[in-house]
Structures are given as structure tokens and as C-alpha cells.
Amino acid sequence: MCGQEQGLKSMEGTCGCGSCPEREEQVNRTEEIARLKELKRSLEQEIAEVDRKMEDLKT
């Protein structure tokens, strides 16, 4: 039984059961951070490619 089910406010989100609102919110944040980091990496690669193409056109 998780801390939330037992009514122990101080234990919410620490039991690892995944049903506590705080735990779910933390997982969602972690997944969003990972998604944004991957998007940033992808965009940085695209920017580098565009920069190379621009340099090629200048020469």
C-alpha cells in the first residue's frame, strides 16, 4: 500500500507505485525534458547543415 493510500502526506510520490499525483507529474516532467533535449539536438544539427550550405553558396 502506498503512502497516499495510507494517508501519509509526507510519503506521497516516494513509494514508486506510480499512482501518486506528484510521482506522475515528475515522470511527465522528466519525459518532457528528454523530448525537448532531443528536439534541441536535432535542431542544432539542422542549423549546422544550413550554415554549411550557406558557406558553400558564398564560395
C-alpha positions as YAML, in Angstrom:
chain: A
units: angstrom
residues:
- id: 1
  name: MET
  ca: [0.00, 0.00, 0.00]
- id: 2
  name: CYS
  ca: [1.43, 3.36, -0.94]
- id: 3
  name: GLY
  ca: [1.86, 6.32, 1.36]
- id: 4
  name: GLN
  ca: [-1.02, 8.16, -0.25]
- id: 5
  name: GLU
  ca: [-3.38, 5.25, 0.35]
- id: 6
  name: GLN
  ca: [-2.24, 5.15, 3.97]
- id: 7
  name: GLY
  ca: [-2.94, 8.87, 4.26]
- id: 8
  name: LEU
  ca: [0.70, 9.73, 4.89]
- id: 9
  name: LYS
  ca: [1.16, 13.03, 3.12]
- id: 10
  name: SER
  ca: [4.91, 13.04, 3.67]
- id: 11
  name: MET
  ca: [5.27, 9.77, 1.75]
- id: 12
  name: GLU
  ca: [3.36, 10.79, -1.38]
- id: 13
  name: GLY
  ca: [5.35, 10.25, -4.51]
- id: 14
  name: THR
  ca: [8.12, 8.34, -2.78]
- id: 15
  name: CYS
  ca: [6.73, 4.82, -2.86]
- id: 16
  name: GLY
  ca: [7.35, 4.34, -6.58]
- id: 17
  name: CYS
  ca: [3.91, 2.87, -7.27]
- id: 18
  name: GLY
  ca: [3.30, 5.45, -10.00]
- id: 19
  name: SER
  ca: [-0.21, 6.26, -8.84]
- id: 20
  name: CYS
  ca: [0.65, 9.28, -6.71]
- id: 21
  name: PRO
  ca: [-0.09, 12.58, -8.49]
- id: 22
  name: GLU
  ca: [3.31, 14.04, -7.61]
- id: 23
  name: ARG
  ca: [5.09, 10.97, -8.95]
- id: 24
  name: GLU
  ca: [3.15, 11.09, -12.22]
- id: 25
  name: GLU
  ca: [3.89, 14.80, -12.61]
- id: 26
  name: GLN
  ca: [7.62, 14.18, -12.02]
- id: 27
  name: VAL
  ca: [7.66, 11.40, -14.63]
- id: 28
  name: ASN
  ca: [5.86, 13.67, -17.11]
- id: 29
  name: ARG
  ca: [8.41, 16.44, -16.50]
- id: 30
  name: THR
  ca: [11.32, 14.04, -16.95]
- id: 31
  name: GLU
  ca: [9.85, 12.73, -20.21]
- id: 32
  name: GLU
  ca: [9.23, 16.27, -21.46]
- id: 33
  name: ILE
  ca: [12.81, 17.31, -20.64]
- id: 34
  name: ALA
  ca: [14.15, 14.31, -22.56]
- id: 35
  name: ARG
  ca: [11.90, 15.11, -25.53]
- id: 36
  name: LEU
  ca: [12.99, 18.76, -25.56]
- id: 37
  name: LYS
  ca: [16.68, 17.83, -25.32]
- id: 38
  name: GLU
  ca: [16.30, 15.53, -28.34]
- id: 39
  name: LEU
  ca: [14.46, 18.27, -30.25]
- id: 40
  name: LYS
  ca: [17.23, 20.76, -29.41]
- id: 41
  name: ARG
  ca: [19.91, 18.34, -30.60]
- id: 42
  name: SER
  ca: [18.02, 17.77, -33.85]
- id: 43
  name: LEU
  ca: [17.58, 21.50, -34.44]
- id: 44
  name: GLU
  ca: [21.25, 22.16, -33.73]
- id: 45
  name: GLN
  ca: [22.16, 19.59, -36.39]
- id: 46
  name: GLU
  ca: [19.82, 21.26, -38.88]
- id: 47
  name: ILE
  ca: [21.30, 24.68, -38.12]
- id: 48
  name: ALA
  ca: [24.82, 23.33, -38.67]
- id: 49
  name: GLU
  ca: [23.73, 21.86, -42.01]
- id: 50
  name: VAL
  ca: [22.17, 25.15, -43.12]
- id: 51
  name: ASP
  ca: [25.32, 27.02, -42.09]
- id: 52
  name: ARG
  ca: [27.43, 24.66, -44.20]
- id: 53
  name: LYS
  ca: [25.13, 25.12, -47.21]
- id: 54
  name: MET
  ca: [25.28, 28.90, -46.83]
- id: 55
  name: GLU
  ca: [29.09, 28.78, -46.74]
- id: 56
  name: ASP
  ca: [29.11, 26.60, -49.87]
- id: 57
  name: LEU
  ca: [26.93, 29.12, -51.70]
- id: 58
  name: LYS
  ca: [29.22, 32.02, -50.75]
- id: 59
  name: THR
  ca: [32.25, 30.37, -52.37]
...
